[in-house]
Amino acid sequence: MKDLIKRLHDDLAFKLNCGFLVSDHVPSESSYSRLITKLEESDILEKEQEKVVLQAIAEGFITDDTVAIDATHFEARDQAQPKEEKPKSEPQKRGRKSKDERDGWLKEQAETEANLPLYDRKICTN
């Protein structure tokens, strides 16, 4: 509440956007507190919300029987999006490869190097 009142005092554009004139007095914190108490005690906000929803249904803006109201700028959803199940990959074997696996891997490496251009090949000297 204090931040709202401070901003109304300091920010002229905000004050005008809230419906105050430049010469208008900004209400005190206790005035806002009394207003909030009266609004909480009455059901006026619920009635007005129901009127707006019924009018939106009558005009075709709302076509579903489920209504989700969200005050954020994000699109409201009444159900969570289904998650994609990721298939679990088989964990890699740890430790040294068996002799057969190592021989197969060495053959693949030799074929890969044989297919490389001459300037890309590794030069191995003992």
Protein Blocks (a to p, Z undefined) as FASTA:
>chain_A
ZZmmmmmmmmmmlmmmnopafklccddfklmmmmmmmmmmpmklmmmmmmmmmmmmmnop
amcfbdcddfbfbdcdfbdcddddddddddddedjddfklmmmmmmmmmmmmmmpcfklp
ccddZZ
